[in-house]
Amino acid sequence: MTDYEAYDKIFSKYPDVVSIKDVSKMLGLGIRNTYQLVADGKLHSLNCCKKIMITKVEVINYVLQCAQQRDDK
């Protein structure tokens, strides 16, 4: 699957920039674990008006990277 195909198919109902709450829903994680991914640098974020925002592309890249690591094992 190319990056363009992934972008069109994965999380298509979400906007291009999402909140921590949205990311936690997208990944099936709790809020604390999602904040930890940002703190650990696994998800790059944008600070916008005292809100942490993450691009959908970043979330998709994280999911694809995790899938690739799992396949490599």
Contacts in CASP RR format, 6 or more apart in sequence:
PFRMAT RR
TARGET T0000
AUTHOR 0000-0000-0000
METHOD contacts of the structure
MODEL  1
MTDYEAYDKIFSKYPDVVSIKDVSKMLGLGIRNTYQLVADGKLHSLNCCK
KIMITKVEVINYVLQCAQQRDDK
1 9 0 8 1.000
1 64 0 8 1.000
3 60 0 8 1.000
6 60 0 8 1.000
6 64 0 8 1.000
7 56 0 8 1.000
7 57 0 8 1.000
7 60 0 8 1.000
10 60 0 8 1.000
10 63 0 8 1.000
11 26 0 8 1.000
11 56 0 8 1.000
11 59 0 8 1.000
11 60 0 8 1.000
14 22 0 8 1.000
14 26 0 8 1.000
14 56 0 8 1.000
15 56 0 8 1.000
16 55 0 8 1.000
16 56 0 8 1.000
16 57 0 8 1.000
17 46 0 8 1.000
17 48 0 8 1.000
17 53 0 8 1.000
17 54 0 8 1.000
17 55 0 8 1.000
17 56 0 8 1.000
18 26 0 8 1.000
18 53 0 8 1.000
18 54 0 8 1.000
18 55 0 8 1.000
18 56 0 8 1.000
18 59 0 8 1.000
19 51 0 8 1.000
19 52 0 8 1.000
19 53 0 8 1.000
19 54 0 8 1.000
20 31 0 8 1.000
20 34 0 8 1.000
20 35 0 8 1.000
20 38 0 8 1.000
20 52 0 8 1.000
20 54 0 8 1.000
21 31 0 8 1.000
23 29 0 8 1.000
23 34 0 8 1.000
23 37 0 8 1.000
23 43 0 8 1.000
23 54 0 8 1.000
23 59 0 8 1.000
24 30 0 8 1.000
24 31 0 8 1.000
24 33 0 8 1.000
24 34 0 8 1.000
26 59 0 8 1.000
27 34 0 8 1.000
27 59 0 8 1.000
27 62 0 8 1.000
27 63 0 8 1.000
29 37 0 8 1.000
34 43 0 8 1.000
35 52 0 8 1.000
37 43 0 8 1.000
37 62 0 8 1.000
38 44 0 8 1.000
38 45 0 8 1.000
38 52 0 8 1.000
38 54 0 8 1.000
42 62 0 8 1.000
43 54 0 8 1.000
43 58 0 8 1.000
43 59 0 8 1.000
43 62 0 8 1.000
44 54 0 8 1.000
44 58 0 8 1.000
45 52 0 8 1.000
45 53 0 8 1.000
45 54 0 8 1.000
45 58 0 8 1.000
46 52 0 8 1.000
46 53 0 8 1.000
46 54 0 8 1.000
46 55 0 8 1.000
47 53 0 8 1.000
END
